[in-house]
Amino acid sequence: MKLCHISRQQYLEGLNDEISDHGLRGSIKKRLDQIDQHCANLQYLDHRLIQELCSEINDLLTVYAERRQHP
């Protein structure tokens, strides 16, 4: 991953483009997968806790989407 300086506006535009290309769920899943990969070397229980929290974030997206479809 290469770091570079961009403006807040450029950053937000990039996020908007990513959501347009991959959807909100896909964009969030990408980051949750990255978190999981970076935490893989932690002790088992710590890694499992982080995996569980990432899973809950995904479930929150599902519940929210269902709530919006069936108010």
C-alpha positions, 0 to 999 in steps of 0.5 A: 500500500502506497501512502500519499497526501490527498485532500479531504475532498479527493478522499471522499470522492474516492470513497464515493467512486468505490461505493458506486463501483462495489456498493457499500457492503462490498466496500466495507467488506474489503476493509473488514477483510483487511482488518482480519488479515492484519490481526491474524498474528494476534493471540487466538482469542484476540483475533476471534474477538476482532473477527466477531466484531467484524461479523457484527458490523456486517450483520448490522448492515444486513439488518439496516438494509432490511429495515429500509426495505420493510419500514 
